[in-house]
């Protein structure tokens, strides 16, 4: 067994103080997102981990791509019949997390998932390359298959069928909007005394901001 006890890093690139952050967590997320983009060192700034509670009662986390965010929440797209889609249908309470190591920051979001409108899903699907569109149709996501050839053969059949034709969005593929209920910002600091600021949505739809101990 490899001992990782000596893996240590000092965090000293920034700070997170109540005196210089907005009252709304979406504004702070927007600021951090673009600062991370500008700083560099992250291949996909919009990569996020989504955690769901599966039908078997176990939590499961996987990385998906954030495609839009605004005051309503955070949007990603997937197959509704996938494992994550079935988990969300059963329990829409989810957790998103972003880890941006180059700038020593994390964001953790607890929220409630709901399907986006057909118009929103159609518009995004239409913007995708044809290969991605056909891949969404070819893959019965999360289902057991005999080999990769099953996917490749299905994709080939679809390429022949849709050659020169418009590719419609399958009804079991679309977006989820995660409406945030709690957003925590984590900034690495020296001596493990990290900065943690938590925003919690109140009944009047205002945000309560609190500092958490590291």
Secondary structure as the mmCIF struct_conf table of DSSP 4:
data_model
#
loop_
_struct_conf.conf_type_id
_struct_conf.id
_struct_conf.beg_label_comp_id
_struct_conf.beg_label_asym_id
_struct_conf.beg_label_seq_id
_struct_conf.end_label_comp_id
_struct_conf.end_label_asym_id
_struct_conf.end_label_seq_id
TURN_TY1_P TURN_TY1_P1 UNK A 5 UNK A 6
BEND BEND1 UNK A 13 UNK A 13
HELX_RH_3T_P HELX_RH_3T_P1 UNK A 18 UNK A 20
BEND BEND2 UNK A 21 UNK A 21
BEND BEND3 UNK A 23 UNK A 24
HELX_RH_AL_P HELX_RH_AL_P1 UNK A 25 UNK A 39
BEND BEND4 UNK A 43 UNK A 43
TURN_TY1_P TURN_TY1_P2 UNK A 45 UNK A 46
STRN STRN1 UNK A 47 UNK A 53
TURN_TY1_P TURN_TY1_P3 UNK A 55 UNK A 56
BEND BEND5 UNK A 57 UNK A 57
STRN STRN2 UNK A 59 UNK A 65
STRN STRN3 UNK A 68 UNK A 69
BEND BEND6 UNK A 70 UNK A 72
STRN STRN4 UNK A 74 UNK A 79
TURN_TY1_P TURN_TY1_P4 UNK A 80 UNK A 81
BEND BEND7 UNK A 82 UNK A 82
HELX_RH_AL_P HELX_RH_AL_P2 UNK A 83 UNK A 90
STRN STRN5 UNK A 93 UNK A 100
HELX_RH_3T_P HELX_RH_3T_P2 UNK A 101 UNK A 103
TURN_TY1_P TURN_TY1_P5 UNK A 104 UNK A 104
STRN STRN6 UNK A 105 UNK A 115
HELX_LH_PP_P HELX_LH_PP_P1 UNK A 116 UNK A 117
HELX_RH_AL_P HELX_RH_AL_P3 UNK A 118 UNK A 127
BEND BEND8 UNK A 128 UNK A 128
HELX_RH_AL_P HELX_RH_AL_P4 UNK A 130 UNK A 138
TURN_TY1_P TURN_TY1_P6 UNK A 141 UNK A 142
BEND BEND9 UNK A 146 UNK A 146
HELX_RH_AL_P HELX_RH_AL_P5 UNK A 148 UNK A 161
TURN_TY1_P TURN_TY1_P7 UNK A 162 UNK A 164
BEND BEND10 UNK A 165 UNK A 165
HELX_LH_PP_P HELX_LH_PP_P2 UNK A 168 UNK A 170
TURN_TY1_P TURN_TY1_P8 UNK A 171 UNK A 172
STRN STRN7 UNK A 173 UNK A 187
HELX_RH_3T_P HELX_RH_3T_P3 UNK A 190 UNK A 192
STRN STRN8 UNK A 195 UNK A 201
TURN_TY1_P TURN_TY1_P9 UNK A 203 UNK A 204
BEND BEND11 UNK A 205 UNK A 205
STRN STRN9 UNK A 207 UNK A 212
#
